[in-house]
Amino acid sequence: MADTGRSGRLAGRVALISGAARGQGAAEARLFVAEGAAVVLGDVLDAPGEAVAAEIGDRAAYVHLDVTREDSWRAAVDVARARYGRLDVLVNNAGILRAGPAETLPLEDFEAVVRVNQVGCFLGMKAVIPAMRDAGGGSIVNISSTAGITGRPGVVAYVASKWAITGMTKSAALELGHLGIRVNSVHPGAIDTPMIAGPAFEADRVAYVAKLPIQRLGVPEDVAALVLFLASDESTYCTGAEFVVDGGATAG
């Protein structure tokens, strides 16, 4: 079982994290449990997800979660409530990337990205509202991207979906504040995860890092630390806002 002897910034909380089998989602799950939470990890990558949950220990449970399916979300929320009694935090972390310019990107690729990144985020928020209402409030953290606050060539579907997350976050924050539910978006830059791994990205990675004020790629733990802040009581006056973690890429 993971060490829970740190500051306990999420003591007693229960979190559901989508896309938690690897990368940012797995880092968030490990950090949340280390800070006192119980976590339900959701993903479609069952073997890696089960391995992460087993590594963390009995304060973590894995569920198969297809974020494009409303019934899958309901089942994940039911697991959180049945196993841990409540649900306080949602991290909408699941996402995919299909590269291609607007002129040539196949419609099915565009729709696939929108289904996972945008519709998945919407369904996640929708699914957790009743449980958070019963808990007396909660925190929803939607993982957007710096592509959700700027344009970017060659990834039109990804940009569209991430801008949608930014807008949905603001609308949900306005709707849910009276329930004590805060909703914020996190906007990572280039984070060293499987999404940008491989030889095809290597030249772009080198050029990108050379232009950054902080000259390295981000790591999943950089994002997890910010998500922890938004999940905790340290951010109780923050809602409907964008939080950037990009090494200074969008500074100018």
C-alpha positions, -999 to 999 in steps of 0.1 A, spaced: 0 0 0 12 35 -8 25 57 20 -2 79 34 19 96 60 23 128 41 3 160 47 -30 143 40 -43 171 18 -71 148 5 -77 128 38 -111 112 37 -118 121 0 -127 97 -27 -117 104 -63 -125 90 -97 -98 94 -124 -103 85 -160 -74 75 -183 -56 64 -151 -38 33 -165 -6 53 -173 9 88 -177 -8 117 -160 -38 97 -147 -16 71 -130 6 99 -115 -25 116 -101 -38 83 -86 -5 77 -68 -3 112 -55 -39 113 -44 -35 81 -24 -3 94 -9 -22 124 3 -49 104 20 -76 98 -7 -91 66 -19 -91 64 -57 -110 46 -84 -89 43 -116 -108 41 -148 -95 32 -183 -99 9 -213 -64 -4 -208 -73 -31 -183 -40 -49 -176 -20 -17 -170 -48 -2 -150 -52 -32 -128 -14 -32 -123 -13 4 -112 -42 -2 -87 -25 -33 -73 7 -13 -69 -10 14 -50 -29 -9 -26 -63 -13 -10 -71 24 -13 -72 20 -51 -97 1 -73 -96 -3 -110 -127 -3 -132 -131 -7 -170 -143 28 -181 -151 37 -217 -156 74 -213 -178 76 -244 -205 54 -228 -229 68 -202 -235 34 -187 -198 29 -182 -196 61 -163 -226 52 -141 -209 19 -133 -176 36 -123 -195 60 -100 -214 31 -84 -180 13 -77 -167 44 -59 -198 47 -38 -201 10 -30 -165 5 -21 -156 38 -4 -190 53 5 -189 86 -14 -174 105 -43 -157 139 -39 -134 144 -68 -135 137 -105 -105 141 -128 -115 140 -164 -81 129 -177 -88 105 -206 -79 118 -240 -66 108 -275 -48 125 -303 -54 121 -341 -31 144 -361 -40 159 -394 -49 193 -410 -85 203 -416 -83 197 -454 -73 160 -451 -83 147 -416 -108 119 -420 -142 126 -405 -140 94 -385 -108 106 -369 -123 140 -360 -154 123 -345 -133 98 -325 -113 126 -308 -145 145 -300 -162 114 -286 -133 107 -262 -121 141 -253 -152 162 -254 -182 139 -250 -162 118 -224 -156 149 -203 -193 159 -205 -205 124 -195 -180 123 -166 -193 156 -152 -229 145 -157 -223 111 -140 -207 125 -108 -231 154 -100 -256 133 -80 -229 117 -59 -212 150 -52 -245 166 -43 -250 138 -18 -215 144 -4 -222 181 1 -199 193 -27 -168 183 -46 -142 192 -72 -142 184 -109 -109 189 -127 -111 187 -165 -78 181 -183 -77 204 -213 -44 215 -229 -26 245 -240 -43 236 -273 -75 246 -254 -64 282 -250 -44 287 -283 -46 274 -318 -23 248 -332 -18 236 -368 -21 200 -378 -43 188 -349 -76 204 -356 -97 178 -339 -76 178 -308 -77 216 -306 -115 216 -311 -120 191 -283 -98 209 -259 -114 243 -265 -147 226 -259 -135 213 -225 -124 249 -216 -159 262 -224 -178 233 -207 -157 239 -176 -169 274 -173 -206 265 -180 -205 237 -154 -188 260 -128 -217 285 -132 -243 257 -129 -228 238 -100 -214 264 -77 -245 265 -56 -241 228 -49 -206 234 -36 -191 217 -67 -161 235 -81 -151 229 -118 -117 240 -132 -96 231 -162 -59 222 -163 -39 230 -195 -7 210 -198 19 218 -225 41 190 -238 42 163 -211 65 133 -215 38 106 -218 31 79 -244 9 104 -264 40 122 -276 65 93 -275 83 78 -305 107 88 -333 80 107 -352 79 133 -324 116 135 -315 126 164 -338 95 184 -326 103 177 -290 139 190 -293 128 222 -311 99 227 -286 121 224 -255 148 248 -270 122 276 -270 109 271 -235 118 293 -205 120 261 -185 140 240 -209 126 205 -204 95 186 -212 69 183 -184 65 151 -166 32 136 -153 40 145 -117 41 182 -127 4 180 -138 -5 158 -108 7 184 -84 -15 210 -99 -45 187 -100 -40 179 -64 -42 216 -55 -75 219 -74 -89 187 -57 -79 199 -22 -93 226 1 -64 248 -8 -84 259 -39 -118 265 -24 -122 299 -40 -112 287 -75 -139 277 -100 -144 282 -137 -107 289 -142 -79 277 -164 -46 266 -148 -16 263 -171 13 239 -166 35 243 -197 70 254 -188 62 289 -200 53 279 -236 22 302 -237 39 332 -220 49 348 -253 
